[in-house]
Amino acid sequence: MDRRGDSLSESVWTRMDRKAGAIIELTIRQLRHRISTWVVLGVGVLLMALLLTFYVDSVRESFEPIDNDGDSEDNDGDGYPMGQERKYGTPDWDSEQYPGASVFVPESDIDWNDQYRSAVGNKSWQGSAFFEASWVDDQYTGEWWDSHVDWNLNEEGVPELEDCSDWEVEEILESFWDGACDFGDADGDGMTTYYVVGQWRGEGIATVPEGDYLSWGHWTKEVYVEPEPPEMYINEDGIDCFEGLVLRGTDWNDSRVDCPSESRLSGSHGFDNDGDCLSANDGYGDDENRNGIRCDVQWIATNGVVTRIEADYLVDEDPDEQEYIGELGHRTFVIAVGKMAFVILLGLFIPLFLSLGLVRDETENGTLHLLLSKPIHRAEFIVYRLAGYLAIAGSYVIVLSLVVGLLSSILGPGDQLVRLSDIPVWMGIGVATTLVLAAYGSMFNAMGLISPKYGVYLCIVFGIWEFMMGSFSILNPNWAVASVSISHWALQMIDAVVLLAWPDTIQWAAMDGAFGIDSGLSVFWQPPVHTLGTASAGVALLNSLLVLLTVTVAWIFIAKSVFSRREIM
Amino acid sequence: MTMEGQEPPAVLIDQVSKWYGQVIGINDLSLAIDGGVTGVLGPNGAGKSTLFKLMMGRIRPSQGSVRLFGVDPWVNTSPYRRVGYVSESEKLYEWMTALDFVTTLARLHGMTREEATDRSAHVLEFVGLADVMHKELGKFSKGMRQRVKIAHALVHDPELIILDEPLHGCDPLARTSIMSVIREMGEQGKTILVSSHILEEIERITEQIVILHNGRLLAIGNLHAIRGLLDKHPHRILINCEDPRSLANLFISEEPVFGVRFPRDGQLEIQTNDLSAAHSVLPSIVVGSNQRITSIENPDDNLDSLLSYLIKEEG
C-alpha cells in the first residue's frame, strides 16, 4: 500500500501531524472566509479601543487631587473649611460658630436646691429671675436661636413692658412663661425690677424664685482667625508607615517609609497629620480599631503580606492621589478589563460565532463526506477542527491582550516606560481567555452536534448562565454555586495570576478599603479561592488550569460520542 | 488483487439490510466485488447511494456486515487509505482553487504539502483540468466539478474507486471525458464501482454490472448476456423519415420484423422479436431506401424495460 515510496522513517505520528495540519489549515481558511468571523473579531478590537480611551480619560482624572474625606468643604458657609473648623472645635453646620468666634463660657447657676438665690453682675443669663437691672442689651442673640427676651426699648433706652407690679408673685410665676414684665421699682433705688424668662444679657441683681432655675456665664472676645484655603485640606493626611515605633507628633516625617511597596509591617502605623482625629475628642472614633492607641492605623499581616488594615476614624483618610490612585486605578483597569472584556465578553461571543458550526456546518453544507472519505477518525476530526478554531481565536485573544497590555502599561503610572510587571498579568489574561475559548468552543461545538437545529438556543442559555455566574464570581468568588461554571474558573485564574505577578495586591486592596481611596480594586479583585487551604496563588492557578482543561476534554468526548454514532446522509 | 486467495476482496457485502424507519434502503444484499469496472445500475431510489454510503462508513447497516478489504468501515477508517470516493453531492469548497482543494484533501492521507501538490497537479492533468486548476471551484461547470471530485478520489492512487453517479448532469463532452478516465483507471487494474440510472452510460464503460431495484440485488453479471435475454422479447424501433410507408415496405419482408405501425406523421415503428438481428439488417435497408432518416430510437432499450423484464422473469 505504500507504493508512493514514502520513506520508511515516516511514522504514524508524522502522518497524523500532516492530517492535523491540513484540517487545521482548512478550518482557519474557512473561518477567514466567513464575514461573521471578521465581525466578531472586529467588535472585540473596537471594544478594547473603547476601554483604552476610557482608561486614558480616567488616568488623567484620577491624578487630580481628590478630597477623600470631604473636609475642604465649607458646609455652613462661614468661610472656614471643615478641616479648620475641626481643629478649632467648631461645628461645620453652624455659621455662627467658627474659629475665633466668641464662645459662651458658663459660670454658675442657681437651681431649686440652692439656699442662696441671688447673683450679681454683667452676665448672659438663661432661665427665670426677678432682675433688678442697671443695663440690658436688647441686641443679645444668645447661645441659641430662641427664647431671647425682647426688651422693647423706647427712644430713651427704657424697656416698655407689660406692667406686673400689682400682681402677686405666685400669679406672675403661674401665668408668665416667656419674655419679661415690668415689676416696678419696689425698693425705690431708681432701678426697675423685671420678671424675666428666657435668655438675656444685662447688668444687675438676679433673684431666682423658689423652684425656678437660672444659669449664667459670659461670652469670650471674638478673635479674627485667618480662614485657611480649602486646598490645604486636600491630600492633607496621607498614608504613613513607621518603622517599628509609633511616633506621636514629633518628627514623623523622618521615620516615614514608603509603605506600600517595601514595608509590609504589621502593627500600629499612621499619624493624624491634619489633626482632625486628635481634636475631634468626641469619645468614639479616636480608637475605633481598639488597639489601645488613639488615632492610629493597625496593619495586620499574615505570612509577610498585609491582609487587613484597620484605621481609626479620620486617620490617614486623605492620601495623595498621585501616589495611590495611579497604581490602584491601573491595577483595577487591568483586572476589570481582563475579567469583563476578555473572559466574559470575548470568551463567550467568539466561540458562539466561531465554534458552534465547526463540525455541524460541514454536515449542513454537505462537504463533510469529502473529509470523512479520507482515513481520518471522526474524533480526530473534531479535535483538529477545534485546534483550527483555537489557532484563530486563541492567537487573536493573546495578541489583543498583549497590545492592550502594552498600551495601558505605557500610559500607566510608574517611572519606567513599560511596566514589566504588567506583562505576566496580561499573558495570564490571554491564556485564561484562550482556555475559556477552548472550553466554550468544545462545548458549543458539541451542542451544535447534539442538536444541529436547536443547538444555538442551548448555547445561548448556557451563555446566559455563564455570564451570570461570571458576574457573581467577580462580586463574590466564594459563592459555591458560581463554581459550576466555566467563567468562574477562568476568573479565578486571573485572580491567581494577579497575585503571582503583583504579590502586594492584597495590601493595595486593603489600603483601598481602609483609606477610602475608592479605586474599585476590591470590587474586581479578591484573593483566589480554590487554593486547597494553602493560600497559594500557584495552587489556585494549577487548580483552575486543570478544571478548564478537564471541561474542554470532557466536551470533546461528548461531541465525539455523539458524532461517531451519527449517520451522515 | 485477485491473485492471492487470503487477501480479502475489496468489497464484501454480506446479507446487508438498511432501513430508515419504515423505508427500506437496502434489503438483504450480498455482494463481493474485486477487480475490474463494475457498473451499479438501478433507477432512482434503488439503493445505489445507500449501498455506497454503507461502504464509506457514513451510515451503519441495520443488519449484516460491510467489509472493505476485510475491515468494517463504520468502526475503522483505515480502508480509506486504499479507497477513492466520488460522492453524488455537488458541494465543494467554492472559494478554493481546484489545485488547492485536491491538495488539501490529499494531505489528509498524510502526504506532505509538496507531495500533495505534486500529486494533485498530476491527477488534475489526468482528468483534463490542467489549464483551470488555479481557478476557483465556484466558477466551475458541473462537468468540471465532477472531474475535480474524481481527481480528489484518485490523488492517493487508491485500489478501489467508488463513483456515485459521476456522469449525472454532465454535458456530452464531459461525459465522454469522464468515461474515458474511468475506463483508463479500469485498465490500470483498479477495482471500480460506478453507479448510474442510465443503461447506455454504463454500457459505454463496462460490461460487468450489478442491477439494484428497491434495495434488492436484481441481477449481476455481464451486461450483454442480460441484454441478450431482453433482445428475444418484443421490441420497438422508431424511425423518423420522409416517407415511412415506402420504408415500411422494405422492412416487412425481413425475418426479425413481425409488424409495422405509423404512430405519427413521418414516423415508422418497427416491431421485432430479435433486436440485434433487426439492428444488423437496419443499416443496409436504410441506405437502400435513399431516404433522409432524421433519427432512429430504441424506446424499449433502456433500464426501465430491462428492469420490467427482469422483474417479470423473477416473478
Chai-1 contact restraints between the chains, C-beta under 6 A:
chainA,res_idxA,chainB,res_idxB,connection_type,confidence,min_distance_angstrom,max_distance_angstrom,comment,restraint_id
A,R15,B,G110,contact,1.0,0.0,6.0,A-B,restraint_1
A,R18,B,R107,contact,1.0,0.0,6.0,A-B,restraint_2
A,R18,B,G110,contact,1.0,0.0,6.0,A-B,restraint_3
A,K19,B,L108,contact,1.0,0.0,6.0,A-B,restraint_4
A,A22,B,T104,contact,1.0,0.0,6.0,A-B,restraint_5
A,A22,B,R107,contact,1.0,0.0,6.0,A-B,restraint_6
A,A22,B,L108,contact,1.0,0.0,6.0,A-B,restraint_7
A,L26,B,T104,contact,1.0,0.0,6.0,A-B,restraint_8
A,H33,B,W95,contact,1.0,0.0,6.0,A-B,restraint_9
A,N365,B,K91,contact,1.0,0.0,6.0,A-B,restraint_10
A,G366,B,S89,contact,1.0,0.0,6.0,A-B,restraint_11
A,G366,B,K91,contact,1.0,0.0,6.0,A-B,restraint_12
A,T367,B,K91,contact,1.0,0.0,6.0,A-B,restraint_13
A,H369,B,S87,contact,1.0,0.0,6.0,A-B,restraint_14
A,H369,B,S89,contact,1.0,0.0,6.0,A-B,restraint_15
A,S373,B,M56,contact,1.0,0.0,6.0,A-B,restraint_16
A,S373,B,Y85,contact,1.0,0.0,6.0,A-B,restraint_17
A,K374,B,Y80,contact,1.0,0.0,6.0,A-B,restraint_18
A,K374,B,L108,contact,1.0,0.0,6.0,A-B,restraint_19
A,P375,B,T77,contact,1.0,0.0,6.0,A-B,restraint_20
A,P375,B,Y80,contact,1.0,0.0,6.0,A-B,restraint_21
A,P375,B,R81,contact,1.0,0.0,6.0,A-B,restraint_22
A,I376,B,L108,contact,1.0,0.0,6.0,A-B,restraint_23
A,H377,B,T77,contact,1.0,0.0,6.0,A-B,restraint_24
A,E567,B,I59,contact,1.0,0.0,6.0,A-B,restraint_25
A,I568,B,R58,contact,1.0,0.0,6.0,A-B,restraint_26
